[in-house]
């Protein structure tokens, strides 16, 4: 059994096998995450195998720690791979630079088959070729070298690349989303398969690895549709079966600076998964929303928006993928995240909210354990917590005009009168519990013959310095504690009396 026969024998047979194959050239933006999700759904929906492969052949653009970011993102989203760099598997290694010799052998095999050739053209010659037309195709100068000329250059140690021979005619390929697409081969260039440093190009390594890893479904962005004919020609040259192509329409975003709509990419600094976490979005909300960017459930689930991971896996079908670009909308993500936050068990939310609360409130008088219940139903994202509760730490400067409220028919003078009575009532309390504060204020409403809103307004302004707060006046007083609440009420009285 020769080398190629041994490699073929290693390929797992039967069952769906998908791979997520990111390049470690930066963070994982939303488009990358969506590709990972769809790849995972296809595998799990069919009871198949999900693989992580690191495509690190572009060493110049490789970013330190990018692989760690990829792994953290997959783990955080619940995308657990069956085979990969750190878990192993039957068709490893799963890092392309560790498969370097393999690509060399397969590139040389294509040369032997007459489907590829060595190109010795210098960078200077290629630059001259593209001087007048940057998009000019390679002129096949080296395709016509004789065996003797090739051997002479090899003996002289001249560097070379290996290029694919694009045959005449047309190439037709089928995509699960876009259907049958036919391309005139004259539009295709003799692409480089193996670079002079011995590393493969992205396109070549993809084909070799996908075959040798038994990949049945290849999920990628629609920008790779134009490369698909070249992939097909390589599969054809090797005599390999072509996997199912699943090209996903672009994810678009509105540029906040220019207002223009463009494709999302890490090149523009668009949000990554970890960026979204840092902004206070929940992993479950991000996964749910991103899954719906270009895919929609069918049948009785067609109107459903909220899915957990098991629900997404069960509902996912290729027929639900759209050919049209989708729009990444932060407001829509806020809607999903807000819903997920509201549905969390109180103790779970309190745990998630604690770092954000501790960031904003360090005052020893504040009972921070009461704050989560005040903000849980008011948030789009966790990062809104500090600004929402900063008044617990420091009473902001505010204008006396806040005590005037048309709805409650309050003027500065009437607020002063009520705040004095509230101060007298609350300062007399030995018990600072919710019920005690509640009963004292409601007793005041009866004594004054006014609605509770009128009583609460002056206290809210004095205690918070804001008209809009999480929780009402009683809850704010509880968090602040007796001494701090009375101190702030005294400040409010002085302001009104001035």
C-alpha positions in Angstrom: 0.0 0.0 0.0 1.6 3.3 -1.1 1.3 6.7 0.7 -1.9 7.8 -1.1 -3.6 4.4 -0.6 -2.8 4.7 3.2 -4.3 8.2 3.3 -7.5 7.0 1.6 -7.8 4.1 4.0 -7.8 6.5 7.0 -10.9 8.4 5.7 -14.0 7.6 7.9 -16.8 6.2 5.8 -20.5 6.8 6.2 -22.3 9.5 8.1 -22.3 13.3 7.9 -19.0 15.0 8.7 -18.6 18.8 8.8 -15.8 21.1 9.7 -15.3 24.6 11.0 -12.0 25.7 9.6 -11.1 29.3 10.7 -7.9 31.1 10.0 -6.2 32.4 13.2 -5.9 35.9 11.7 -8.0 37.9 14.3 -11.1 37.6 16.4 -14.2 35.6 15.4 -16.7 38.1 14.1 -20.4 37.4 13.7 -20.1 36.0 10.2 -17.5 33.5 11.3 -19.7 32.5 14.2 -22.7 32.0 12.0 -20.6 29.6 9.8 -19.6 27.7 12.8 -23.2 27.4 14.0 -24.6 26.2 10.7 -21.7 23.7 10.4 -22.5 22.4 13.8 -26.2 22.2 13.3 -25.8 20.2 10.1 -23.6 17.6 11.9 -25.7 17.4 15.0 -29.1 17.3 13.1 -27.9 14.3 11.3 -26.1 12.6 14.2 -22.8 13.2 12.5 -19.3 14.5 13.4 -18.3 18.1 13.9 -14.6 18.9 13.4 -12.4 21.9 14.2 -9.5 22.5 11.8 -7.1 25.4 12.1 -6.1 26.8 8.7 -2.9 28.7 9.6 -1.1 28.6 6.3 -1.2 32.4 6.1 1.6 32.9 8.6 2.1 36.6 7.8 -1.4 37.5 9.1 -1.5 35.0 12.0 -2.5 36.7 15.2 -1.2 35.6 18.6 -3.8 33.9 20.8 -6.3 33.8 17.9 -6.6 30.0 18.2 -7.4 30.4 21.9 -10.1 32.9 21.0 -11.6 30.5 18.5 -11.7 27.7 21.1 -13.2 30.0 23.8 -15.9 31.1 21.4 -16.9 27.6 20.3 -16.9 26.5 24.0 -18.9 29.6 25.1 -21.5 28.9 22.4 -21.8 25.2 23.2 -20.2 24.1 20.0 -18.3 21.1 21.2 -16.2 19.5 18.4 -15.7 15.7 18.2 -12.3 16.0 16.5 -9.7 18.8 16.5 -6.3 20.0 17.5 -6.6 19.3 21.2 -8.9 16.3 21.2 -7.4 14.4 18.3 -9.2 12.1 15.9 -8.6 9.5 13.2 -7.6 12.0 10.4 -5.2 14.4 12.2 -3.2 16.5 12.5 -6.0 19.2 12.5 -3.6 22.2 12.1 -2.6 22.8 8.5 1.0 23.8 9.1 1.4 20.4 10.7 0.3 18.8 7.5 2.9 20.5 5.3 4.5 17.5 3.7 1.2 16.1 2.8 0.3 19.0 0.6 3.6 18.8 -1.2 2.9 15.2 -2.1 -0.6 15.9 -3.4 0.6 18.9 -5.4 3.3 16.7 -7.0 0.7 14.1 -7.7 -1.3 16.6 -9.7 1.8 17.5 -11.7 2.2 13.8 -12.5 -1.4 13.6 -13.6 -1.0 16.6 -15.9 -3.4 18.7 -13.9 -0.8 21.1 -12.5 2.7 22.5 -13.4 5.7 24.1 -11.8 6.0 27.9 -12.3 9.4 29.5 -11.9 8.3 33.1 -12.7 9.9 35.7 -10.4 8.0 38.3 -8.5 9.4 40.9 -10.8 8.0 39.1 -13.9 4.6 38.7 -12.3 4.6 42.3 -11.2 5.3 43.4 -14.8 2.5 41.1 -16.0 0.1 42.9 -13.7 1.5 46.4 -14.2 -1.2 47.6 -16.7 -3.9 45.3 -15.4 -3.9 44.2 -11.7 -6.6 41.6 -12.5 -4.7 40.1 -15.5 -4.6 36.3 -15.4 -1.3 34.5 -15.4 0.0 34.0 -19.0 1.0 30.4 -18.6 4.6 31.1 -19.4 5.9 28.2 -17.5 3.2 25.7 -18.7 5.2 25.4 -21.9 8.6 24.7 -20.4 10.1 21.4 -21.7 11.0 18.6 -19.2 14.7 19.5 -19.8 14.2 23.2 -19.0 12.3 22.3 -15.9 15.0 19.9 -14.7 17.7 22.5 -15.3 15.8 25.0 -13.2 15.3 22.4 -10.4 19.0 21.4 -10.5 19.9 25.1 -10.2 17.7 25.4 -7.1 15.4 28.0 -8.6 12.3 28.5 -6.4 8.9 27.6 -7.9 5.2 27.4 -7.2 2.8 24.8 -8.4 -0.2 26.0 -10.4 -3.4 24.4 -11.3 -4.2 23.9 -15.0 -7.6 25.2 -15.8 -9.0 23.2 -18.8 -11.0 24.7 -21.6 -14.8 24.5 -21.5 -17.2 25.1 -18.6 -17.5 23.9 -15.0 -20.9 23.3 -13.4 -21.3 22.9 -9.6 -24.3 22.5 -7.4 -24.8 24.5 -4.2 -27.5 23.7 -1.6 -28.5 27.3 -1.4 -27.9 28.7 -4.9 -28.6 25.6 -7.0 -26.6 24.8 -10.2 -24.1 27.3 -11.3 -22.1 27.1 -14.5 -18.9 29.1 -15.0 -16.9 29.5 -18.2 -13.4 28.3 -17.5 -11.9 31.1 -19.5 -12.8 33.3 -16.5 -10.6 31.3 -14.2 -6.9 31.7 -13.5 -4.3 29.0 -13.1 -4.3 29.5 -9.4 -1.3 28.7 -7.2 -1.7 25.5 -5.2 1.7 25.3 -3.5 3.7 28.4 -2.6 7.5 28.6 -3.0 7.9 28.1 0.8 6.2 24.7 0.5 3.0 25.8 2.2 -0.3 25.4 0.4 -2.7 28.2 -0.6 -6.0 28.3 1.2 -7.9 26.9 -1.8 -5.7 23.9 -2.3 -5.3 23.0 1.4 -9.1 23.2 1.7 -9.7 20.6 -1.0 -7.1 18.2 0.2 -8.1 18.4 3.8 -11.8 18.2 3.2 -11.3 15.0 1.2 -8.9 13.4 3.6 -11.0 14.2 6.6 -14.1 12.8 4.9 -16.0 16.1 5.0 -19.5 15.7 3.5 -20.8 19.2 3.8 -18.7 22.4 3.3 -20.3 25.5 4.8 -18.8 28.9 3.9 -19.7 32.4 2.8 -21.1 33.3 -0.6 -17.9 35.2 -1.4 -16.4 31.8 -2.1 -18.9 30.9 -4.8 -16.4 32.2 -7.4 -13.8 29.7 -6.1 -16.0 26.7 -6.2 -15.3 25.8 -9.9 -11.6 25.6 -9.1 -12.4 23.3 -6.2 -14.5 21.1 -8.4 -11.7 20.9 -11.0 -9.3 19.8 -8.3 -11.7 17.1 -7.0 -12.1 16.0 -10.6 -8.4 15.9 -11.2 -7.9 13.7 -8.1 -10.9 11.5 -8.9 -12.5 12.5 -5.6 -16.2 12.9 -4.7 -17.3 16.5 -4.4 -18.9 17.4 -1.0 -22.2 19.2 -0.6 -21.5 22.9 -0.9 -23.5 25.3 1.4 -22.7 28.9 0.5 -24.3 31.3 3.0 -25.4 34.8 1.9 -23.5 37.7 3.4 -24.2 39.3 6.8 -24.5 43.1 6.3 -24.1 45.8 8.8 -24.7 49.6 8.8 -21.4 51.5 9.3 -22.1 53.8 12.3 -19.7 56.4 10.9 -20.8 56.6 7.3 -24.3 55.2 7.4 -23.4 52.9 4.5 -24.3 49.2 4.4 -21.5 46.8 4.0 -20.5 43.1 4.6 -19.4 42.3 8.1 -15.7 41.5 8.5 -13.1 41.5 11.2 -11.1 43.8 8.9 -13.5 46.6 9.7 -13.4 45.9 13.4 -17.0 44.6 13.5 -18.1 43.0 16.7 -16.8 39.6 17.6 -18.5 37.1 19.9 -16.2 38.2 22.8 -16.9 41.8 22.0 -20.6 41.1 22.4 -20.0 39.3 25.7 -18.0 42.3 26.9 -20.9 44.5 26.0 -23.1 42.5 28.3 -24.9 40.1 25.9 -25.6 36.6 26.9 -24.2 33.7 24.9 -27.6 32.1 24.5 -29.0 35.3 23.0 -26.1 35.8 20.6 -26.4 32.2 19.4 -30.1 32.5 18.9 -30.0 35.8 17.0 -27.0 35.0 14.9 -28.5 31.6 13.9 -31.5 33.5 12.3 -29.2 35.7 10.2 -29.9 34.1 6.9 -31.8 31.1 8.1 -35.4 30.7 9.2 -37.3 27.6 10.5 -39.9 26.0 8.4 -43.4 24.5 8.8 -45.0 24.9 12.2 -41.9 26.6 13.6 -41.9 29.3 10.9 -43.1 32.1 13.2 -40.9 31.0 16.2 -38.0 33.3 17.2 -36.6 31.9 20.4 -34.7 28.6 20.3 -32.3 26.9 22.7 -29.4 24.9 21.2 -31.4 21.6 21.1 -34.2 23.4 19.4 -31.9 25.0 16.8 -30.4 21.6 16.0 -33.8 19.9 15.6 -35.2 22.7 13.4 -32.2 23.4 11.2 -32.7 22.4 7.5 -30.7 23.6 4.5 -33.9 24.5 2.8 -34.4 27.3 5.3 -31.2 29.1 4.2 -31.8 32.4 2.2 -30.0 33.6 -0.9 -30.5 37.2 0.2 -28.0 39.0 2.5 -29.1 39.4 6.1 -28.8 42.5 8.3 -27.1 42.5 11.6 -29.1 44.8 13.8 -28.0 45.7 17.3 -31.5 46.7 18.2 -32.8 43.3 17.3 -30.0 41.7 19.3 -31.0 43.9 22.2 -34.6 42.5 21.9 -33.3 38.9 22.1 -30.9 39.7 24.9 -33.5 41.6 27.0 -35.9 38.7 26.7 -33.3 36.2 27.8 -32.3 38.4 30.7 -35.9 38.6 31.9 -36.3 34.8 31.8 -33.2 34.1 33.9 -33.8 32.7 37.4 -33.3 35.6 39.8 -30.3 33.9 41.4 -28.6 33.3 38.1 -29.2 36.9 37.0 -27.8 38.2 40.3 -24.6 36.2 39.7 -24.2 37.6 36.2 -25.0 41.1 37.3 -22.7 41.2 40.3 -19.5 42.3 38.5 -21.4 45.1 36.8 -22.9 46.2 40.1 -19.6 46.0 41.9 -18.1 48.2 39.2 -20.6 51.0 39.8 -21.3 50.7 43.6 -18.7 50.4 46.3 -20.3 52.5 49.0 -20.4 50.6 52.3 -24.0 51.8 53.1 -25.5 50.3 49.9 -27.3 46.9 50.2 -26.2 45.7 46.7 -28.0 42.3 47.2 -31.3 44.2 46.5 -30.1 45.8 43.2 -30.5 42.8 40.8 -34.2 42.6 41.3 -34.5 46.3 40.5 -32.7 46.1 37.1 -33.4 42.6 35.7 -36.5 43.5 33.7 -35.2 46.9 32.6 -32.0 45.9 30.7 -31.1 45.3 27.0 -27.6 44.2 28.1 -25.7 43.8 31.3 -23.4 46.7 30.5 -26.2 49.1 31.0 -26.2 48.4 34.8 -23.5 50.8 35.9 -25.1 53.9 34.4 -28.5 52.8 35.6 -27.5 52.5 39.2 -24.6 55.0 39.6 -26.8 57.2 41.8 -26.5 54.6 44.6 -22.8 55.3 44.8 -23.0 59.1 44.5 -26.0 61.4 44.5 -25.7 63.3 41.1 -26.0 67.0 40.9 -29.6 67.8 39.9 -31.8 70.8 39.4 -34.5 71.8 41.9 -36.9 71.9 38.9 -37.1 68.1 39.1 -39.3 68.4 42.1 -42.0 70.0 39.9 -44.2 67.3 38.3 -47.3 68.1 36.4 -48.7 64.5 36.5 -48.7 64.5 40.3 -49.6 68.3 40.4 -46.4 69.0 42.3 -44.6 72.3 42.6 -41.3 73.0 44.4 -43.3 74.4 47.3 -45.7 71.4 47.6 -42.7 69.0 47.2 -41.0 70.8 50.1 -44.0 70.4 52.3 -44.3 66.7 51.5 -40.6 66.0 51.8 -40.5 67.5 55.3 -43.4 65.3 56.4 -41.7 62.2 54.8 -38.5 63.0 56.5 -40.2 63.3 59.9 -42.1 60.0 59.3 -39.1 58.0 58.0 -36.6 59.4 60.5 -38.8 58.1 63.3 -38.6 54.5 62.0 -36.5 52.0 64.0 -37.1 49.3 61.4 -35.9 50.1 57.9 -37.5 47.1 56.2 -39.6 47.4 53.0 -42.8 46.9 54.9 -42.0 49.6 57.5 -41.1 52.2 54.9 -44.1 51.2 52.8 -46.5 51.5 55.7 -45.1 54.9 56.8 -45.5 56.4 53.4 -48.9 55.0 52.8 -50.0 56.3 56.2 -48.9 59.7 55.0 -51.1 59.4 51.8 -54.1 58.8 54.0 -53.2 61.7 56.3 -52.7 64.1 53.4 -55.5 62.7 51.3 -53.3 62.3 48.2 -52.4 59.5 45.8 -49.2 57.5 46.6 -47.5 58.8 43.4 -47.5 62.3 44.9 -45.8 61.1 48.0 -43.2 59.0 46.3 -42.0 61.7 43.8 -40.2 64.1 46.2 -38.6 61.1 48.0 -37.4 59.6 44.6 -35.8 62.9 43.5 -34.2 63.5 46.9 -32.8 60.0 47.1 -31.8 59.4 43.5 -31.5 62.9 41.8 -33.2 61.4 38.8 -36.7 61.1 37.4 -36.2 57.6 36.0 -34.7 54.9 38.2 -34.8 51.2 38.6 -37.2 50.5 41.4 -39.4 53.0 43.2 -38.7 55.3 46.1 -39.2 52.5 48.7 -36.7 50.2 46.9 -34.2 53.0 46.5 -34.4 53.8 50.2 -33.9 50.2 51.1 -30.7 49.9 49.0 -29.3 53.2 50.4 -30.1 52.4 54.0 -31.5 54.6 56.7 -28.6 57.0 57.3 -27.8 57.7 53.6 -31.5 58.1 52.6 -32.1 60.6 55.4 -28.9 62.4 54.5 -30.0 62.8 50.9 -33.4 63.9 52.0 -31.8 66.6 54.2 -29.9 67.8 51.1 -33.1 67.9 49.2 -34.8 70.0 51.9 -31.9 72.5 51.9 -32.2 72.8 48.1 -35.9 73.4 48.2 -35.6 75.9 51.1 -32.9 77.9 49.4 
